[in-house]
Amino acid sequence: MSQPTLLGLSGSLRKDATNRKLLREAARLFDPVSYAEADLNLPLYDGDLEDAEGIPASVQMLADQIGQADAVIISTPEYNKGPSGVLKNALDWVSRTKGNPWASKPVAVMSAAGGRAGGERAQMILRACMVPFQPRILQGPEIHLADSSNEFDDQGRLLSERYENSLHMLMQKLRAEAGF
Ligand SMILES: Cc1cc2nc3c(=O)[nH]c(=O)nc-3n(C[C@H](O)[C@H](O)[C@H](O)COP(=O)(O)O)c2cc1C
């Protein structure tokens, strides 16, 4: 059987984002896998832009990547108790593409945030935002990585065995959900 393909969506764009690191750790624990991270640096959704130029190529590429992936992992930071605008913008744009690439897609969501709750509220809102797209979102184990800037070593490995074990369990469930 060929290797499963896993697509990661990080709600934080910055290069050293702990949400990116968490996704990479998830991909490592999903192993073996062919992992790619999507580029969410998209234009802001604007109906005038859509009317004038149609779906931007970067958005169509993201929708195609989601559609073609065996499974998708999403990690959101918490910004003022919600998921990031970057992530919501990407979800809104993809919802404007033809078809629904999320339909029945195996998806795992997680969050990495500075606060003590690890972005729990942001993740809960993100789950609600995904409902219209009808993916197969795993219910758990839930990963809310608190104080995320202190949770990775220099190689980007999770420091806490507790988080690593939960993430491993989540990835094994995602693997099974994707039929591997
Ligand atoms: C605008 C803004 C709002 C934030 N609000 C929250 C918040 O409500 N709860 C929280 O835990 N952290 C909050 N933070 C801290 C982020 O969770 C933290 O920067 C997070 O680790 C960013 O993820 P990253 O490392 O992937 O970039 C906020 C940060 C910013 C920039």
Ligand as a Chemical Component Dictionary entry (heavy atoms), coordinates in Angstrom:
data_LIG
# 
_chem_comp.id                   LIG 
_chem_comp.type                 NON-POLYMER 
_chem_comp.pdbx_formal_charge   0 
_chem_comp.three_letter_code    LIG 
# 
loop_
_chem_comp_atom.comp_id 
_chem_comp_atom.atom_id 
_chem_comp_atom.alt_atom_id 
_chem_comp_atom.type_symbol 
_chem_comp_atom.charge 
_chem_comp_atom.model_Cartn_x 
_chem_comp_atom.model_Cartn_y 
_chem_comp_atom.model_Cartn_z 
_chem_comp_atom.pdbx_ordinal 
LIG C1  C1  C 0 -3.618 39.140 18.819 1  
LIG C2  C2  C 0 -3.253 38.063 19.789 2  
LIG C3  C3  C 0 -4.210 37.612 20.677 3  
LIG C4  C4  C 0 -3.907 36.575 21.573 4  
LIG N1  N1  N 0 -4.890 36.092 22.391 5  
LIG C5  C5  C 0 -4.655 34.982 23.127 6  
LIG C6  C6  C 0 -5.704 34.337 23.842 7  
LIG O1  O1  O 0 -6.851 34.743 23.837 8  
LIG N2  N2  N 0 -5.407 33.205 24.536 9  
LIG C7  C7  C 0 -4.130 32.675 24.551 10 
LIG O2  O2  O 0 -3.927 31.624 25.168 11 
LIG N3  N3  N 0 -3.120 33.271 23.884 12 
LIG C8  C8  C 0 -3.354 34.395 23.167 13 
LIG N4  N4  N 0 -2.336 34.965 22.437 14 
LIG C9  C9  C 0 -1.006 34.331 22.437 15 
LIG C10 C10 C 0 -0.960 33.277 21.352 16 
LIG O3  O3  O 0 -1.729 32.160 21.713 17 
LIG C11 C11 C 0 0.473  32.831 21.129 18 
LIG O4  O4  O 0 1.150  33.919 20.555 19 
LIG C12 C12 C 0 0.518  31.598 20.258 20 
LIG O5  O5  O 0 1.532  30.761 20.699 21 
LIG C13 C13 C 0 0.807  31.884 18.868 22 
LIG O6  O6  O 0 1.031  30.681 18.153 23 
LIG P1  P1  P 0 2.338  30.454 17.277 24 
LIG O7  O7  O 0 3.508  30.145 18.148 25 
LIG O8  O8  O 0 1.967  29.251 16.430 26 
LIG O9  O9  O 0 2.540  31.689 16.442 27 
LIG C14 C14 C 0 -2.610 36.017 21.572 28 
LIG C15 C15 C 0 -1.643 36.504 20.670 29 
LIG C16 C16 C 0 -1.963 37.502 19.793 30 
LIG C17 C17 C 0 -0.915 37.962 18.787 31 
# 
loop_
_chem_comp_bond.comp_id 
_chem_comp_bond.atom_id_1 
_chem_comp_bond.atom_id_2 
_chem_comp_bond.value_order 
_chem_comp_bond.pdbx_ordinal 
LIG C1  C2  SING 1  
LIG C2  C3  SING 2  
LIG C2  C16 DOUB 3  
LIG C3  C4  DOUB 4  
LIG C4  N1  SING 5  
LIG C4  C14 SING 6  
LIG N1  C5  DOUB 7  
LIG C5  C6  SING 8  
LIG C5  C8  SING 9  
LIG C6  O1  DOUB 10 
LIG C6  N2  SING 11 
LIG N2  C7  SING 12 
LIG C7  O2  DOUB 13 
LIG C7  N3  SING 14 
LIG N3  C8  DOUB 15 
LIG C8  N4  SING 16 
LIG N4  C9  SING 17 
LIG N4  C14 SING 18 
LIG C9  C10 SING 19 
LIG C10 O3  SING 20 
LIG C10 C11 SING 21 
LIG C11 O4  SING 22 
LIG C11 C12 SING 23 
LIG C12 O5  SING 24 
LIG C12 C13 SING 25 
LIG C13 O6  SING 26 
LIG O6  P1  SING 27 
LIG P1  O7  DOUB 28 
LIG P1  O8  SING 29 
LIG P1  O9  SING 30 
LIG C14 C15 DOUB 31 
LIG C15 C16 SING 32 
LIG C16 C17 SING 33 
# 
